[in-house]
Amino acid sequence: MQIKKDDNVIVLTGKDKGKKGKILRVFPKLNRVAVDGVNMYKKNQKPKRKGEKGQIMEKAGTIHASNVKKQ
């Protein structure tokens, strides 16, 4: 069974075990997937223009494809 973008999955292991989400991106060569709302991390972004403030963005990290199951 193949996991594709926009599939709904449930996380089987790790700190986000039991969470459900939608696949945002698939990295077949690395055998990893990015799931919406799972393995989130914060990234600081510098201001792009003068006078603008920097911001803290929250992004979804990747998890191994074997740790998710299609619903």
KOLMIZA-856118 format. One record per residue: residue in one letter; x, y negated, z of N, C-alpha, C, O, CB in turn. Coordinates in steps of 0.2 Angstrom, whole numbers, plus 5000, padded with zeros to 4 digits. Last residue first. Glycine has a CB too. Example, Ala and Ser with C-alpha at 12.3 -4.5 7.8 and 13.67 -1.06 7.14 Angstrom:
# residues 2
{resn S	n.X 5064	n.Y 5011	n.Z 5035	ca.X 5068	ca.Y 5005	ca.Z 5036	c.X 5064	c.Y 5000	c.Z 5039	o.X 5067	o.Y 4994	o.Z 5040	cb.X 5070	cb.Y 5003	cb.Z 5029}
{resn A	n.X 5066	n.Y 5028	n.Z 5039	ca.X 5062	ca.Y 5022	ca.Z 5039	c.X 5066	c.Y 5016	c.Z 5039	o.X 5071	o.Y 5017	o.Z 5042	cb.X 5057	cb.Y 5022	cb.Z 5045}
This chain:
# residues 71
{resn Q	n.X 4971	n.Y 4972	n.Z 5034	ca.X 4964	ca.Y 4973	ca.Z 5037	c.X 4959	c.Y 4975	c.Z 5032	o.X 4954	o.Y 4976	o.Z 5034	cb.X 4962	cb.Y 4966	cb.Z 5041}
{resn K	n.X 4988	n.Y 4978	n.Z 5034	ca.X 4982	ca.Y 4975	ca.Z 5031	c.X 4976	c.Y 4976	c.Z 5034	o.X 4975	o.Y 4982	o.Z 5036	cb.X 4982	cb.Y 4977	cb.Z 5023}
{resn K	n.X 4999	n.Y 4975	n.Z 5047	ca.X 4995	ca.Y 4979	ca.Z 5044	c.X 4989	c.Y 4976	c.Z 5041	o.X 4986	o.Y 4971	o.Z 5043	cb.X 4992	cb.Y 4985	cb.Z 5049}
{resn V	n.X 5017	n.Y 4971	n.Z 5051	ca.X 5010	ca.Y 4969	ca.Z 5049	c.X 5006	c.Y 4975	c.Z 5046	o.X 5009	o.Y 4979	o.Z 5043	cb.X 5010	cb.Y 4963	cb.Z 5045}
{resn N	n.X 5030	n.Y 4976	n.Z 5052	ca.X 5026	ca.Y 4974	ca.Z 5058	c.X 5019	c.Y 4971	c.Z 5057	o.X 5016	o.Y 4969	o.Z 5062	cb.X 5030	cb.Y 4969	cb.Z 5061}
{resn S	n.X 5035	n.Y 4977	n.Z 5039	ca.X 5033	ca.Y 4984	ca.Z 5043	c.X 5029	c.Y 4982	c.Z 5049	o.X 5026	o.Y 4986	o.Z 5052	cb.X 5039	cb.Y 4988	cb.Z 5044}
{resn A	n.X 5040	n.Y 4965	n.Z 5036	ca.X 5034	ca.Y 4967	ca.Z 5033	c.X 5031	c.Y 4974	c.Z 5036	o.X 5025	o.Y 4975	o.Z 5036	cb.X 5035	cb.Y 4969	cb.Z 5025}
{resn H	n.X 5046	n.Y 4954	n.Z 5049	ca.X 5047	ca.Y 4960	ca.Z 5044	c.X 5040	c.Y 4963	c.Z 5042	o.X 5035	o.Y 4963	o.Z 5046	cb.X 5051	cb.Y 4965	cb.Z 5048}
{resn I	n.X 5042	n.Y 4937	n.Z 5047	ca.X 5042	ca.Y 4943	ca.Z 5051	c.X 5043	c.Y 4949	c.Z 5046	o.X 5041	o.Y 4948	o.Z 5040	cb.X 5036	cb.Y 4944	cb.Z 5056}
{resn T	n.X 5046	n.Y 4919	n.Z 5047	ca.X 5045	ca.Y 4926	ca.Z 5044	c.X 5045	c.Y 4931	c.Z 5049	o.X 5049	o.Y 4931	o.Z 5054	cb.X 5049	cb.Y 4927	cb.Z 5038}
{resn G	n.X 5038	n.Y 4905	n.Z 5054	ca.X 5044	ca.Y 4909	ca.Z 5052	c.X 5041	c.Y 4915	c.Z 5049	o.X 5036	o.Y 4917	o.Z 5049	cb.X 5048	cb.Y 4910	cb.Z 5058}
{resn A	n.X 5029	n.Y 4891	n.Z 5050	ca.X 5028	ca.Y 4898	ca.Z 5051	c.X 5035	c.Y 4901	c.Z 5049	o.X 5037	o.Y 4900	o.Z 5043	cb.X 5022	cb.Y 4901	cb.Z 5048}
{resn K	n.X 5032	n.Y 4875	n.Z 5059	ca.X 5032	ca.Y 4879	ca.Z 5053	c.X 5031	c.Y 4887	c.Z 5055	o.X 5033	o.Y 4889	o.Z 5061	cb.X 5038	cb.Y 4878	cb.Z 5049}
{resn E	n.X 5028	n.Y 4859	n.Z 5064	ca.X 5028	ca.Y 4866	ca.Z 5066	c.X 5027	c.Y 4870	c.Z 5060	o.X 5022	o.Y 4869	o.Z 5056	cb.X 5022	cb.Y 4867	cb.Z 5071}
{resn M	n.X 5038	n.Y 4844	n.Z 5066	ca.X 5034	ca.Y 4849	ca.Z 5062	c.X 5034	c.Y 4856	c.Z 5064	o.X 5039	o.Y 4858	o.Z 5067	cb.X 5036	cb.Y 4848	cb.Z 5054}
{resn I	n.X 5040	n.Y 4829	n.Z 5072	ca.X 5041	ca.Y 4836	ca.Z 5074	c.X 5036	c.Y 4840	c.Z 5070	o.X 5030	o.Y 4840	o.Z 5072	cb.X 5041	cb.Y 4837	cb.Z 5082}
{resn Q	n.X 5047	n.Y 4815	n.Z 5064	ca.X 5041	ca.Y 4819	ca.Z 5067	c.X 5044	c.Y 4826	c.Z 5068	o.X 5049	o.Y 4828	o.Z 5066	cb.X 5035	cb.Y 4819	cb.Z 5062}
{resn G	n.X 5052	n.Y 4797	n.Z 5064	ca.X 5053	ca.Y 4804	ca.Z 5063	c.X 5047	c.Y 4808	c.Z 5066	o.X 5044	o.Y 4806	o.Z 5070	cb.X 5060	cb.Y 4807	cb.Z 5066}
{resn K	n.X 5044	n.Y 4783	n.Z 5057	ca.X 5046	ca.Y 4787	ca.Z 5063	c.X 5047	c.Y 4794	c.Z 5061	o.X 5044	o.Y 4796	o.Z 5056	cb.X 5041	cb.Y 4787	cb.Z 5069}
{resn E	n.X 5050	n.Y 4770	n.Z 5047	ca.X 5045	ca.Y 4775	ca.Z 5048	c.X 5048	c.Y 4779	c.Z 5054	o.X 5054	o.Y 4779	o.Z 5055	cb.X 5045	cb.Y 4780	cb.Z 5042}
{resn G	n.X 5059	n.Y 4760	n.Z 5044	ca.X 5054	ca.Y 4758	ca.Z 5048	c.X 5049	c.Y 4764	c.Z 5050	o.X 5044	o.Y 4763	o.Z 5054	cb.X 5050	cb.Y 4753	cb.Z 5044}
{resn K	n.X 5064	n.Y 4767	n.Z 5029	ca.X 5066	ca.Y 4762	ca.Z 5034	c.X 5059	c.Y 4760	c.Z 5038	o.X 5054	o.Y 4758	o.Z 5034	cb.X 5070	cb.Y 4756	cb.Z 5032}
{resn R	n.X 5059	n.Y 4784	n.Z 5026	ca.X 5060	ca.Y 4777	ca.Z 5024	c.X 5061	c.Y 4773	c.Z 5030	o.X 5060	o.Y 4775	o.Z 5036	cb.X 5053	cb.Y 4774	cb.Z 5021}
{resn K	n.X 5060	n.Y 4796	n.Z 5032	ca.X 5062	ca.Y 4796	ca.Z 5025	c.X 5063	c.Y 4788	c.Z 5023	o.X 5067	o.Y 4787	o.Z 5018	cb.X 5056	cb.Y 4799	cb.Z 5020}
{resn P	n.X 5066	n.Y 4802	n.Z 5048	ca.X 5062	ca.Y 4797	ca.Z 5044	c.X 5064	c.Y 4797	c.Z 5037	o.X 5070	o.Y 4797	o.Z 5036	cb.X 5061	cb.Y 4790	cb.Z 5047}
{resn K	n.X 5068	n.Y 4820	n.Z 5050	ca.X 5071	ca.Y 4813	ca.Z 5050	c.X 5066	c.Y 4808	c.Z 5046	o.X 5062	o.Y 4811	o.Z 5041	cb.X 5078	cb.Y 4812	cb.Z 5047}
{resn Q	n.X 5060	n.Y 4832	n.Z 5059	ca.X 5061	ca.Y 4829	ca.Z 5052	c.X 5063	c.Y 4822	c.Z 5053	o.X 5060	o.Y 4818	o.Z 5057	cb.X 5054	cb.Y 4830	cb.Z 5048}
{resn N	n.X 5063	n.Y 4847	n.Z 5068	ca.X 5063	ca.Y 4840	ca.Z 5068	c.X 5064	c.Y 4837	c.Z 5061	o.X 5069	o.Y 4839	o.Z 5057	cb.X 5068	cb.Y 4837	cb.Z 5073}
{resn K	n.X 5052	n.Y 4860	n.Z 5070	ca.X 5058	ca.Y 4858	ca.Z 5066	c.X 5057	c.Y 4850	c.Z 5066	o.X 5052	o.Y 4847	o.Z 5065	cb.X 5058	cb.Y 4860	cb.Z 5059}
{resn K	n.X 5047	n.Y 4875	n.Z 5079	ca.X 5046	ca.Y 4867	ca.Z 5078	c.X 5053	c.Y 4865	c.Z 5074	o.X 5058	o.Y 4867	o.Z 5076	cb.X 5045	cb.Y 4864	cb.Z 5085}
{resn Y	n.X 5038	n.Y 4890	n.Z 5074	ca.X 5044	ca.Y 4886	ca.Z 5076	c.X 5043	c.Y 4879	c.Z 5075	o.X 5040	o.Y 4877	o.Z 5070	cb.X 5051	cb.Y 4889	cb.Z 5074}
{resn M	n.X 5028	n.Y 4904	n.Z 5075	ca.X 5029	ca.Y 4897	ca.Z 5074	c.X 5035	c.Y 4894	c.Z 5077	o.X 5037	o.Y 4896	o.Z 5082	cb.X 5022	cb.Y 4893	cb.Z 5076}
{resn N	n.X 5023	n.Y 4918	n.Z 5073	ca.X 5031	ca.Y 4916	ca.Z 5074	c.X 5032	c.Y 4909	c.Z 5072	o.X 5036	o.Y 4907	o.Z 5068	cb.X 5034	cb.Y 4921	cb.Z 5069}
{resn V	n.X 5008	n.Y 4914	n.Z 5065	ca.X 5012	ca.Y 4919	ca.Z 5068	c.X 5020	c.Y 4917	c.Z 5068	o.X 5022	o.Y 4914	o.Z 5063	cb.X 5011	cb.Y 4926	cb.Z 5065}
{resn G	n.X 5000	n.Y 4905	n.Z 5057	ca.X 4999	ca.Y 4905	ca.Z 5065	c.X 5003	c.Y 4910	c.Z 5068	o.X 5002	o.Y 4911	o.Z 5074	cb.X 4992	cb.Y 4906	cb.Z 5066}
{resn D	n.X 5001	n.Y 4915	n.Z 5043	ca.X 4999	ca.Y 4909	ca.Z 5046	c.X 4997	c.Y 4909	c.Z 5053	o.X 4994	o.Y 4914	o.Z 5055	cb.X 4992	cb.Y 4907	cb.Z 5042}
{resn V	n.X 5016	n.Y 4923	n.Z 5040	ca.X 5009	ca.Y 4924	ca.Z 5041	c.X 5007	c.Y 4917	c.Z 5045	o.X 5011	o.Y 4915	o.Z 5049	cb.X 5008	cb.Y 4930	cb.Z 5046}
{resn A	n.X 5028	n.Y 4928	n.Z 5028	ca.X 5026	ca.Y 4923	ca.Z 5032	c.X 5019	c.Y 4923	c.Z 5033	o.X 5015	o.Y 4923	o.Z 5029	cb.X 5028	cb.Y 4916	cb.Z 5029}
{resn V	n.X 5038	n.Y 4943	n.Z 5027	ca.X 5032	ca.Y 4939	ca.Z 5026	c.X 5031	c.Y 4934	c.Z 5030	o.X 5033	o.Y 4934	o.Z 5036	cb.X 5026	cb.Y 4944	cb.Z 5025}
{resn R	n.X 5051	n.Y 4953	n.Z 5020	ca.X 5048	ca.Y 4949	ca.Z 5025	c.X 5042	c.Y 4945	c.Z 5023	o.X 5041	o.Y 4944	o.Z 5017	cb.X 5053	cb.Y 4944	cb.Z 5028}
{resn N	n.X 5061	n.Y 4960	n.Z 5012	ca.X 5055	ca.Y 4964	ca.Z 5015	c.X 5052	c.Y 4960	c.Z 5021	o.X 5051	o.Y 4963	o.Z 5026	cb.X 5058	cb.Y 4970	cb.Z 5017}
{resn L	n.X 5069	n.Y 4953	n.Z 5004	ca.X 5071	ca.Y 4953	ca.Z 5011	c.X 5066	c.Y 4957	c.Z 5015	o.X 5067	o.Y 4959	o.Z 5021	cb.X 5071	cb.Y 4946	cb.Z 5014}
{resn K	n.X 5063	n.Y 4954	n.Z 4992	ca.X 5070	ca.Y 4956	ca.Z 4992	c.X 5072	c.Y 4957	c.Z 5000	o.X 5076	o.Y 4961	o.Z 5001	cb.X 5074	cb.Y 4951	cb.Z 4989}
{resn P	n.X 5050	n.Y 4949	n.Z 4994	ca.X 5051	ca.Y 4956	ca.Z 4993	c.X 5058	c.Y 4958	c.Z 4994	o.X 5059	o.Y 4964	o.Z 4996	cb.X 5048	cb.Y 4957	cb.Z 4986}
{resn F	n.X 5042	n.Y 4938	n.Z 5004	ca.X 5049	ca.Y 4939	ca.Z 5002	c.X 5051	c.Y 4946	c.Z 5000	o.X 5053	o.Y 4949	o.Z 5005	cb.X 5054	cb.Y 4935	cb.Z 5007}
{resn V	n.X 5027	n.Y 4929	n.Z 5003	ca.X 5030	ca.Y 4936	ca.Z 5003	c.X 5037	c.Y 4935	c.Z 5000	o.X 5039	o.Y 4932	o.Z 4995	cb.X 5026	cb.Y 4941	cb.Z 4999}
{resn R	n.X 5017	n.Y 4917	n.Z 5012	ca.X 5022	ca.Y 4919	ca.Z 5007	c.X 5025	c.Y 4926	c.Z 5008	o.X 5025	o.Y 4929	o.Z 5014	cb.X 5028	cb.Y 4914	cb.Z 5008}
{resn L	n.X 5005	n.Y 4919	n.Z 5020	ca.X 5007	ca.Y 4913	ca.Z 5016	c.X 5012	c.Y 4914	c.Z 5011	o.X 5011	o.Y 4911	o.Z 5005	cb.X 5009	cb.Y 4907	cb.Z 5021}
{resn I	n.X 4993	n.Y 4929	n.Z 5024	ca.X 4999	ca.Y 4929	ca.Z 5022	c.X 5000	c.Y 4923	c.Z 5018	o.X 4996	o.Y 4921	o.Z 5013	cb.X 5001	cb.Y 4935	cb.Z 5017}
{resn K	n.X 4983	n.Y 4925	n.Z 5039	ca.X 4983	ca.Y 4926	ca.Z 5032	c.X 4991	c.Y 4925	c.Z 5029	o.X 4994	o.Y 4921	o.Z 5032	cb.X 4979	cb.Y 4920	cb.Z 5028}
{resn G	n.X 4980	n.Y 4934	n.Z 5054	ca.X 4982	ca.Y 4929	ca.Z 5050	c.X 4982	c.Y 4930	c.Z 5043	o.X 4981	o.Y 4936	o.Z 5041	cb.X 4988	cb.Y 4925	cb.Z 5052}
{resn K	n.X 4979	n.Y 4939	n.Z 5071	ca.X 4977	ca.Y 4940	ca.Z 5064	c.X 4979	c.Y 4933	c.Z 5061	o.X 4978	o.Y 4928	o.Z 5063	cb.X 4969	cb.Y 4941	cb.Z 5064}
{resn K	n.X 4988	n.Y 4947	n.Z 5085	ca.X 4986	ca.Y 4941	ca.Z 5081	c.X 4984	c.Y 4942	c.Z 5074	o.X 4987	o.Y 4947	o.Z 5071	cb.X 4991	cb.Y 4935	cb.Z 5081}
{resn G	n.X 4994	n.Y 4958	n.Z 5090	ca.X 4987	ca.Y 4957	ca.Z 5090	c.X 4984	c.Y 4951	c.Z 5086	o.X 4978	o.Y 4951	o.Z 5085	cb.X 4985	cb.Y 4957	cb.Z 5097}
{resn K	n.X 5009	n.Y 4950	n.Z 5095	ca.X 5006	ca.Y 4957	ca.Z 5094	c.X 4998	c.Y 4955	c.Z 5095	o.X 4996	o.Y 4952	o.Z 5099	cb.X 5008	cb.Y 4962	cb.Z 5099}
{resn D	n.X 5019	n.Y 4941	n.Z 5095	ca.X 5013	ca.Y 4939	ca.Z 5092	c.X 5008	c.Y 4945	c.Z 5091	o.X 5004	o.Y 4945	o.Z 5087	cb.X 5013	cb.Y 4935	cb.Z 5086}
{resn K	n.X 5031	n.Y 4947	n.Z 5099	ca.X 5028	ca.Y 4942	ca.Z 5104	c.X 5021	c.Y 4940	c.Z 5102	o.X 5017	o.Y 4938	o.Z 5106	cb.X 5032	cb.Y 4936	cb.Z 5104}
{resn G	n.X 5029	n.Y 4964	n.Z 5093	ca.X 5032	ca.Y 4957	ca.Z 5094	c.X 5028	c.Y 4953	c.Z 5099	o.X 5023	o.Y 4955	o.Z 5101	cb.X 5034	cb.Y 4954	cb.Z 5088}
{resn T	n.X 5018	n.Y 4972	n.Z 5081	ca.X 5023	ca.Y 4972	ca.Z 5086	c.X 5026	c.Y 4965	c.Z 5087	o.X 5024	o.Y 4960	o.Z 5083	cb.X 5029	cb.Y 4977	cb.Z 5085}
{resn L	n.X 5007	n.Y 4970	n.Z 5072	ca.X 5007	ca.Y 4976	ca.Z 5076	c.X 5012	c.Y 4976	c.Z 5082	o.X 5011	o.Y 4979	o.Z 5087	cb.X 5009	cb.Y 4982	cb.Z 5072}
{resn V	n.X 4996	n.Y 4958	n.Z 5066	ca.X 5003	ca.Y 4959	ca.Z 5068	c.X 5003	c.Y 4965	c.Z 5073	o.X 4999	o.Y 4965	o.Z 5078	cb.X 5006	cb.Y 4953	cb.Z 5072}
{resn I	n.X 4985	n.Y 4960	n.Z 5052	ca.X 4986	ca.Y 4960	ca.Z 5060	c.X 4993	c.Y 4961	c.Z 5061	o.X 4996	o.Y 4966	o.Z 5058	cb.X 4980	cb.Y 4964	cb.Z 5063}
{resn V	n.X 4980	n.Y 4950	n.Z 5038	ca.X 4984	ca.Y 4955	ca.Z 5041	c.X 4983	c.Y 4954	c.Z 5049	o.X 4981	o.Y 4949	o.Z 5051	cb.X 4991	cb.Y 4955	cb.Z 5039}
{resn N	n.X 4973	n.Y 4946	n.Z 5022	ca.X 4972	ca.Y 4946	ca.Z 5029	c.X 4976	c.Y 4952	c.Z 5033	o.X 4975	o.Y 4957	o.Z 5031	cb.X 4965	cb.Y 4945	cb.Z 5031}
{resn D	n.X 4982	n.Y 4940	n.Z 5008	ca.X 4979	ca.Y 4946	ca.Z 5012	c.X 4978	c.Y 4944	c.Z 5019	o.X 4982	o.Y 4940	o.Z 5022	cb.X 4984	cb.Y 4952	cb.Z 5011}
{resn D	n.X 4989	n.Y 4929	n.Z 5002	ca.X 4982	ca.Y 4928	ca.Z 5004	c.X 4978	c.Y 4934	c.Z 5007	o.X 4972	o.Y 4934	o.Z 5008	cb.X 4978	cb.Y 4926	cb.Z 4998}
{resn K	n.X 5001	n.Y 4940	n.Z 4994	ca.X 4999	ca.Y 4933	ca.Z 4997	c.X 4991	c.Y 4933	c.Z 4997	o.X 4988	o.Y 4936	o.Z 4993	cb.X 5002	cb.Y 4927	cb.Z 4992}
{resn K	n.X 5001	n.Y 4957	n.Z 4999	ca.X 5002	ca.Y 4952	ca.Z 4994	c.X 4999	c.Y 4945	c.Z 4997	o.X 4997	o.Y 4945	o.Z 5003	cb.X 4997	cb.Y 4953	cb.Z 4988}
{resn I	n.X 5007	n.Y 4973	n.Z 5002	ca.X 5005	ca.Y 4967	ca.Z 5005	c.X 5006	c.Y 4961	c.Z 5000	o.X 5012	o.Y 4960	o.Z 4998	cb.X 5008	cb.Y 4966	cb.Z 5012}
{resn Q	n.X 5003	n.Y 4989	n.Z 4996	ca.X 5007	ca.Y 4983	ca.Z 4995	c.X 5003	c.Y 4977	c.Z 4998	o.X 4997	o.Y 4976	o.Z 4998	cb.X 5008	cb.Y 4982	cb.Z 4988}
{resn M	n.X 5004	n.Y 5006	n.Z 5000	ca.X 5000	ca.Y 5000	ca.Z 5000	c.X 5004	c.Y 4994	c.Z 5000	o.X 5009	o.Y 4993	o.Z 5004	cb.X 4995	cb.Y 5000	cb.Z 5006}
